[in-house]
Amino acid sequence: MAKPQNGATVRLYQNLGFQTIGRRTLGEALVANGDAHPLPTDYAAQSKYTTHDGLIMTFRVSRM
């Protein structure tokens, strides 16, 4: 997951073959990465944690 404003990181992942497949919130990203402990208890009411502004990037590997 990357912030779209971080152009260098996004380009790096794209050059490595990653594709953007969607967007996520900061709250979703922290939970997905196992880092939910710093989330405030009222995070669902804060736009910082609920705005879909991050990119979900994936790299697909096919087996032969």
BELMO-V360885 format. One record per helix or strand of 3 or more residues. SS is the DSSP state (hx for helix, st for strand). FROM is the first residue (numbers start at 1). LEN is the number of residues. If there is no record, write none. Layout:
# BELMO-V360885
SS;FROM;LEN + SS;FROM;LEN
This chain:
# BELMO-V360885
hx;7;9 + st;19;6 + hx;26;7 + hx;36;3 + hx;43;3 + hx;47;4 + st;54;5
